[in-house]
Amino acid sequence: MQYWKKLTRNEINQRVDEALNQNVDYHERTILGIPASHLDETVFNRDAAFQNNAPFLKTMVDNPNHIGCHTMGESEPFFAGTQKLEKELIGIVAEDILLCPAGQYDGYVASGGTEANIQSIWIYRNLFKRNHGAAYNEICILCSEDSHYSMHKAANLLNLDLVEVPVTDDTREVTRQEATASISKAISNGKKYFIVVANMMTTMFGSVDDVTIFSETLEAAGVDFKIHIDGAFGGFVYPFSTDNDRMTFKNPHISSVTLDAHKMVQAPFGTGIFVARKGLIDYVFTNEAQYVHGLDATLIGSRSGANAIAVWMILQTYGPHDWFEKIHILNYRTNWLCRQLNDIGIDFYRHPSSNIVTIRAKHIKPELAHKYGLVPDQHNNNARWYKIVMMEHVHVDHLMPFVEELKKEKENESL
Ligand SMILES: *Cc1c(COP(=O)(O)O)cnc(C)c1O
């Protein structure tokens, strides 16, 4: 562990205070040129007594802008203090969670998983164009049919075709056979460069792609490819619930990873995390961003520094061991639910390292799904599956009445 160590509340307070002191204080210093200030004081409380034990709120009111990427080159000096904490946060994620060699990465806190996925596909599209003279219609995005819809946004925005590999209905897996078939078809349609997005837990099923199927079939086909991991849901879960490190930077085929802190980490919305091997982000460097110190290699532009501080605070409060325990408690609850469903004879999908249980809709009346807030794979009464996500607030005591009702429905069904 390079960066990640449990800190006390006092230590966290102190570190955030130090960081804010290194940021610009518009009251103390005359700053005439930047279109930024603290939050509007006629509306938002700057009372010290109120803020002193609330480092996140203090940072919100202080309102640092984290525009740009702070693991590389230069950044806006006005917000250097909190940007340094963001750099530490990226260090925790890249080195301590995703096993990247020290300093061999760039990354930033994006608006969410959607942005981080688009950022990665944007990088590889430009890389294939610049290094290989690829035309856009020779490049495609390759991912499983269970992938998040942000891949469709990326394809549309970046003018690329999307090739979806079908999955097996009950295992939600991309098989070697299906991958080979989809790749051959894409090649016969003129595709030479593949941007793979492999799932580290899908949104609906929590399923995890076998990334070696993608790398081996593409190598066998003799085409160029880059692999991005979509860990928007699973990035803070899967690395703690498995020993398999094929989706980390230990695997030389993995170039970048998306994680969302606003899902399982319970950080404020606006905290997607993008991490890539060092240098790749340079392919989306916008040289025209001349008014930004250090220019800009991110998709978003201006963004809240308080978001980065919130994620840093959460991870530092737990430390690696408490975080591991937290994930294992969620998995314990997931195991409990799966045992009950097996006993009643309900069909469901669950990846063994995941905290999502996805139940076949044929077992669940829409009223029951509605009562317990289950989420369907499709709305408008076309559900084939309903999912349950084991969050901090989902206890076995909340699952029990649901299981009881499901059992009754099942018994009535078989009468
Ligand atoms: C939620 C999710 C996304 C999109 O993330 P947002 O933060 O909503 O933009 C992308 N991929 C997966 C697998 C997700 O679960």
The ligand as an SDF file (V2000), in Angstrom:
LIG
                    3D

 15 15  0  0  0  0  0  0  0  0999 V2000
  -23.6000    3.2050  -13.5930 C   0  0  0  0  0  0  0  0  0  0  0  0
  -22.7610    2.6300  -14.6450 C   0  0  0  0  0  0  0  0  0  0  0  0
  -22.2200    3.4230  -15.6710 C   0  0  0  0  0  0  0  0  0  0  0  0
  -22.5480    4.8960  -15.8280 C   0  0  0  0  0  0  0  0  0  0  0  0
  -22.2050    5.6220  -14.7550 O   0  0  0  0  0  0  0  0  0  0  0  0
  -22.8290    7.0470  -14.4240 P   0  0  0  0  0  0  0  0  0  0  0  0
  -22.0230    7.3700  -13.2170 O   0  0  0  0  0  0  0  0  0  0  0  0
  -24.2900    6.8870  -14.1980 O   0  0  0  0  0  0  0  0  0  0  0  0
  -22.4920    7.9390  -15.5680 O   0  0  0  0  0  0  0  0  0  0  0  0
  -21.3960    2.8200  -16.5940 C   0  0  0  0  0  0  0  0  0  0  0  0
  -21.1230    1.5090  -16.5320 N   0  0  0  0  0  0  0  0  0  0  0  0
  -21.6280    0.7140  -15.5490 C   0  0  0  0  0  0  0  0  0  0  0  0
  -21.2710   -0.7360  -15.5330 C   0  0  0  0  0  0  0  0  0  0  0  0
  -22.4640    1.2460  -14.5850 C   0  0  0  0  0  0  0  0  0  0  0  0
  -22.9650    0.4490  -13.6270 O   0  0  0  0  0  0  0  0  0  0  0  0
  1  2  1  0
  2  3  1  0
  2 14  2  0
  3  4  1  0
  3 10  2  0
  4  5  1  0
  5  6  1  0
  6  7  2  0
  6  8  1  0
  6  9  1  0
 10 11  1  0
 11 12  2  0
 12 13  1  0
 12 14  1  0
 14 15  1  0
M  END
$$$$
